[in-house]
Amino acid sequence: MPETTPRVLIVGAGAIGSFYGAILHRGGAQVEVVSRSEADVIRDHGFRLHSRDMGDLTFRPAAVHERVEDVAEAPDFVLLSVKVLDDLDRAALIRPAVGPKTVIVLVENGIDIERPIHEAFPDNPLVSGLAFVAVSRTGKAQAEHKAYGRLVIGEYPSGAGNAAERLSALLTAGGIECPVSGNLVTERWRKAVWNAAFNPVSVIAGGATTTTILDAPGGEDFMVTLMQEVCDVAAAAGHPMPEELPVKSIGGTRKMPPYHNSMALDYLNGRPMEVEAILGNVIRAAESHGVDVPHLESVYRVTKMLQNRVATEG
């Protein structure tokens, strides 16, 4: 019998979700999305995505649902790409669409974000993904892909597995690198080295781009200091990073076009920010392992002040 086309449901079809939705569409998957506020736009025009390196990635989903509850049949994959916020129950959000064999895929930022989903769905394969991509929303159902696109995935808590391999094959066919890691927790710490430094500093700097941060007097040295503190915490948690990682990360960031990261965009638009998932969990890991992170703690406190201002003053 011929293989059936895999069905993928995207929950959280913002810049990241729509980009990987486009890649999965190119890779041969039947892609459906959930979008309450932009359902009509997506139905009429599809997702309009332009990539500097990959050209036109515009695609029209096979189905557009306004609520997860509207999904009639459980898909093969549910790809969750929403902000990890304290007041959002991500497991409850996707539960109506998860069947006994559904693979749950997380493409989200932060440390220790898999545990609540794994506890809620212990019998479903859980694939966690780390997106190394510069893509920004430019309008309703519109995004611009500026650089990269690599998605590192692995099954939680086991590492490699059949579900991850199946997803990797689809994404690779769609035109991006999608390696399967046997230790995704280490890879998540590797990404936190960049995220926990650049995301909050971009907010403190008023929503600055990566280039603005690095071009400031002492900017590169300060970012290296922050990234080294994250490396110290990762090592104490059992996930040592290469010694040269902070400096190499600066070099890689220099090669990118000026880029507003996700937290900067949330700050500029008055939206909730993933402060706890991206930085707060690193601070708590440092405390539990007895690691001194004075610069990260200062950045965390100031970012929380700004978060509070956005929440209370708009």
N, C-alpha and C positions, 0 to 999 in steps of 0.2 A: 504493500500500500504506500502511496506517496505521502511524504511528511506534510502535516498541516502547517499552515503559516502561523508562527507564534504570535499571540496577542499580547501587547504591552499596554498597560494603562498608566499614563503619567498623571500623578497627583502632585500639583505644584508646578504648573507649566509657565514659570517665569523664564528668565534668560537661560539659566542652566538647564531646567527641565525641557524647554523647547529645543535647545541646541541638541541635547542627547536624543530627544524625540526625533529630530530631523535625521540624525545619524542612524538611529534604529530603523527609520523608514527607508533610508537608502540601503540599509543592510538586509532588507526583505521582511521586516516585521510589520504586522498590522498594528498601527499605533492609534490609541484612543486617548483622550485627555479629559480631565475634569477641570472646569473653569466656570465659576459662578458669574463673575463680573464681565467676562469677555467672550462668553459663549457665542453670541451672535456675530461678533467680529471674526472669530475663528471659523465659524461655519461659512461665512460669506467669502472670506479672503484667505483662510488658512493662516499658518504662521509664516510671517515674512522675515526671513533671516538672510543676512548677507555676511559672507566670510571673506576676509582679506586674502586668505590662502586657498580656500575651497570653493569660492564663487558663490553662486546662488543656492541656498539651502532651503528655500521656501517649500513648504509641503502642506497638504490638507489632511488632517487626521481622518481616520475611517469613521470615527464617531466622536461627538463632543457632548459631554454630560455636564449638567449644571451642578449635580450633587453626586457624591460617591454612591449614595443609595440608589441612583438611577441606573447603575451598571447592572444589567440583567443577568449576565453570565460571568462567573469568575474568570479573569484572564490568566494567562500563563505566568506573566510577570506584573507586579505592581511596583512601579518606580516612584519612590517618594522623594521629592526634592522641594521641601519646605524649610523655612527657618526653624531652627530648634530653639523654641522659646519656653519659658517656665510655665506659661498659662495655656500651652497647646498640648493636648493629649493626642500624640501622633498615632498611637495604636487605635484609639477610638475612631480617628479620622478615616483610616483605611479599612477598618474591620468589615464594613458591609461588602467590600469587593474581594476579600480574601477567601479563597476556597481551600479545600484540604491539600491541593497540590500546588497552590500558587507560590511562586518564588517572590519574596519581598526584597526589593532592592533599595538601598539607601544611598542617595547622592547628596550628602549634607556635610556641613562643617562641624568641627568640634571633636572633643575627646570624650570617650565613654558614652557615645550616643546610641550604641547598638543595644545595650542591656535592656532598656524598657521594652523595646520591640521584641527581642528574643523571649523575654518573660511573658509577654502577651500572646505570642505565637510560637510556643516551643517546638511544635511539630512541623512548622513550615521552614523550608530552606531560607536562610537570611544571607543575602549578599550585600556587603558594604563596599561603597565606592568612594574613591578620592579623586576629585576632578582637578586636573591641572590645566586650567583654561581661563582665558580672558574673554569674557562675553558679557555684554551689557544690554539691558533693555533700552530701547529707543522710542517706544510708543506702545499702544495697545496691540498685543500679539506681534510685536516687532522687536528684533534684537540684532546687534552687530557683534560678530565674532572677530576679535582682534588678533588673538594669538593662541597657540597651543591647542589642546583638546584631549590630551592623554587622560584616560580614566584607568586608575589602578583599582582592581577589585579583588575580593577574597570572601570566602564564606566565613560566617561568624557562628560559633567560636573556633571552628575546626581549621580554617585556612582554605586550601584549594578543595575543589569538589566539582561534581557534574553540573550543578546549577550555575556556578561561576563560569565554567568552560562554555556552556551554552550561550550565556550572555556575552562573553568575550568574542565568540564567533560572530554573533550578529553585529557587534560594534566594530569589529575588525573589518567585516565585509562592508560596513558603512563608511570606512575610510579613516579611522583613527586607530592609534595604538591603545590596546586594552590588555595589558599583562595581568595574569592572575597571580596574586601573591599568597604564599603560604603563611605569612604573618602580617595580616593587615593592620593589627594594632601598632606594630612598629612603623608601618607606612603612615598611619594616621598621626603618630607623633612627629614623623618627618614633615608632614604638611603643616602641623601646628607650629613648627619652628618659624615658618613664614607668616602664617595667619595670625598667631598670637602676638606678633610684633607689628606687622604692617596694618592690620585692620584697626586696632584701637588707636594707633598713632595717627592714622588718616583722619579719624574723628576728632582727636585733640587738635589737629592742625586745621580744623574747619572744613573737613571733607576734601582734603588734599589728594592729588594724584600721587602715584608712586614716584614719578620724576620730581615733583615738587618736594617731596620728603627727602629724597636722596641728594638733591641739589642744594638743600639748605646747609649752611655752615655746620659742620660736625654731624650732618645727617647720616652719612654712611656709618660712621663710627658708632653712633647711638643705636642704629638698627642692628649692627653686629653684636653690640652688648646685650640687647634684648634677646636676640636669637640665641646667643650663647647661654643665657639663663634658661631658656626653654630646653636647650640641649642638656643642661645639667639636670633638670627635672626628669627628662626622658631617660637619661642614664640611670638615675636613682630608681626609676620605675621598672628597670630591666630592659630598656630599649635604647642602647647607646647609639649615638649618631656619629657619622664621620667627622673627624676633627675640623675638616675644611668646609663643612656644610654652610655655616653662616656667611663666609666670604664668597663661596660659590653662589649662594642664593642672591647676594647683592649683584654679582655679575649677570646672572640670569634675568634679574629684574631690570637691570640697565638695558638689556636687549629688547625689552617689551616697549610698545608705545606707551605714552602717558596713560595711566589706567586708574580708574576709580574702582576700588574693591567693593565688595557687597556691603560692608558695614558703612563705608563712606557714603554710598548711595542711599542707604537707609537713613543715615543721619541727615543728609541734605534734603530728603523728602519727608522728614518727620515721622518715619516708620520705626517700629520696635527693632532693636538691634540684638544680635546673638552674642552679647557680651559674656554670658555665663558659659555657654557651650564652647566658645572660642578661647576665652582667656580665664574666666572664673574657674573652670575645671582644672586648668593648668596650675593656678594659684593653690587650689585645694590639694592637688597632688603634691606640690612642693611642700605644703604644710605637713602632709601625712608622712612624707619621706625625710623631713628635716632639712630641706634644701633652702638656702637663703637666696631670695630673688627680689632684692630691693627695688630695682628699676621696674620690673614687671608689676610689683605691688603698687608703685606710684602711678604707673600708667593705668592700672585697673581702677584705682580709686577715682582718678580724674575722669576716666571714661564713664564710670557709674554716675558721677555728678552730672555729666552732660546727658546721659540717658535719662536721668531724673528730670532734668530741665525740659527735655523734649516731651516727656510724658505729662508733665504738669503745666507747662507753659505753651506747648505747641511750637 
